[in-house]
Amino acid sequence: MTMKSRTKTILRWSGISIVSFCYFIGLALATFSFSAFSESESMQFSNPVPLNEHHASIDSILQATGIVFGAAIYGFAICVPLILLIFKKVR
């Protein structure tokens, strides 16, 4: 049983769209760590900030950045083979 070219195109691009959508949702969820930082680490600009609070804020930003980079790298490493597999299977 063979599929028509139009059906294959729809299946291929809908699969790729679903994989890409899931990747972007994963990235959006990873960026919520920055919103947790902004809620918990509201700094006052009128008073001097103690050094330990400054270091804690910087560490929090570094951890949030690491989470986003990890999600981007691992998500990319998962999504690219999935997209290539979709192209290979739906010809």
N, C-alpha and C positions, 0 to 999 in steps of 0.2 A: 504494500500500500504506500503510495507516494503522496506527498503533500504538494500543494501548489506553491509557487514562489511567493505569492502574497501571504499565504498562511505562515510560511517559514519566516518571512520578514516580520510579521506581527509577533510571532512567538519569540524570535530572537531579540527584538528590540524591547518587548515587554519584559523579558527575563533580565536583560541588561538594565532596564529602568528600575526594576525591583531591587537588584543588587546594589545599584548606585544609590537608591533611596535609603536602603538599610545602612549603607556606609555613611551617608550624610546624617542620618538620625543618630548613629553611634558617635559621630563627631560632635553633634549638638549636645548629646548627653554628657560627653566628656568636658565640654566647656562650662557645665554647671558648677564645676569646682571653682571657677573664677567668681561666680555669683555668691558661693558660700564664703569666699574670702571677703568680698565687698560687704557682706552683711555682718560678718564677725569681726572684721578689722577696720571699723570706721575710725579713722584717725582725726584728731583735732588739729586744725592748722594754727590755732591761736597759741597753743602751749607747746613747749618743747616735748619731743617724744623720747622716752627713755630708750637707751641702747638695746636692752633686751627685747622690748616691744618691736623695735625696728628690725632686729634680727629675726624675730618670730614672723614678722610680716613678710620679709624677704624669703624666708624658708617656705612659707605658705604659698607664695607666688611661684617659687621654683617647683614645688610639688604639683601645683595645678598645671603648670606648663609641661611638666613631665608626663602627667596623665594625658593631656591633649596630644602631645607628640607620640606617646605610646599608642594611643587609639588610632592616630593617623597612620603610623607605620604598620602596625599589625593589621589594621583594616585594609590598607592598600595591599599588603601581602596576601590577604585572603580574597579580596575582591577581584584582583587582576586574574588569578587562575580561574576563578568562577566565570568571569566574563569570557575568557579564552575557551573554557569548557563549553559554554553556551554556543559560541561560534563554531566549535568543532562538532558538537552533537546536532545542531540544527543547521544543516546545509541544504 
